Amino acid sequence: MSITLSSLRTSVRQRADMEFSQFVTDTELDSYINNSYKELYDLVTSRFEDYYSSQLLFTVSSGSTQSLPTDFYKLRGIDKMLGGTDNFEPLTKWNFGE
């Protein structure tokens, strides 16, 4: 099932009984719809951590930074490879203040 932005606008206006009103412009309504979608995405990925999960493997051989993909959303964990084998150890979580 595919829902378009236009059909969402229409549905919102119908529910608010504002079908023939431009009190809220299409641009403003689009902003509300997009912000709501982002909040829903945050809720789904916070409640069900593995729902949109994917794995990214990379090696940092020099320096202390690694570029992330442009569609990167949320880090779930980092593993450290020990001794060049397939033996991985998860790094412990830490708070930003630490």
C-alpha positions in Angstrom: 0.0 0.0 0.0 1.4 3.3 -1.0 0.3 6.6 0.6 1.2 9.9 -1.1 1.9 13.2 0.6 -1.1 14.6 -1.2 -3.4 11.9 0.2 -2.0 12.5 3.7 -2.7 16.2 3.3 -6.3 15.5 2.3 -6.8 13.0 5.1 -5.5 15.5 7.7 -7.7 18.3 6.4 -10.8 15.9 6.4 -10.1 14.9 10.0 -9.7 18.5 11.1 -12.9 19.5 9.1 -10.8 22.0 7.1 -11.1 20.5 3.6 -11.7 23.8 2.0 -9.6 26.0 4.2 -6.1 27.3 3.6 -5.7 28.4 7.3 -2.8 25.9 7.4 -0.9 26.1 4.1 0.2 23.0 2.2 3.8 23.9 3.0 3.1 24.1 6.7 1.1 20.9 6.6 3.9 19.1 4.8 6.3 20.3 7.6 4.0 18.8 10.3 3.6 15.5 8.4 7.4 15.2 7.8 8.2 16.0 11.5 5.6 13.5 12.6 7.1 10.8 10.4 10.5 11.5 11.9 9.1 11.2 15.4 7.4 7.9 14.6 10.7 6.6 13.1 12.5 7.6 16.3 9.9 5.7 18.4 10.1 2.6 16.3 13.9 2.5 16.3 14.0 3.2 20.0 11.4 0.6 21.0 12.5 -2.1 18.5 16.3 -1.6 18.2 16.8 -4.3 15.6 13.9 -3.3 13.3 15.9 -1.1 10.9 19.3 -2.6 11.8 22.1 -3.1 9.3 25.8 -3.9 9.7 28.7 -1.8 8.6 32.2 -3.2 8.7 35.3 -1.1 8.5 38.8 -1.0 9.7 40.5 2.0 11.2 44.2 1.4 10.6 45.5 4.9 11.1 44.1 8.0 12.8 41.1 8.1 15.1 38.2 8.8 12.8 36.1 6.9 10.3 33.6 8.4 7.8 30.0 7.1 8.1 27.5 6.6 5.3 25.3 9.6 4.5 22.2 7.5 5.6 23.7 6.7 9.0 21.0 7.0 11.7 22.0 5.5 15.0 24.9 3.5 16.4 23.9 0.3 18.3 27.4 -1.0 19.2 31.0 -1.3 18.2 33.1 -4.4 18.3 36.9 -4.5 18.5 38.8 -7.2 16.6 41.4 -8.9 18.8 44.7 -10.1 17.3 43.7 -10.1 13.7 41.4 -13.2 14.0 37.7 -13.6 13.8 37.6 -13.0 17.6 35.6 -9.9 18.3 34.9 -8.2 21.7 32.2 -5.6 22.1 33.3 -2.3 23.5 31.5 -1.2 26.6 28.9 1.6 26.4 29.7 4.9 27.9 27.9 8.2 28.6 28.8 11.3 26.6 30.0 13.0 29.7 32.6 10.3 30.3 
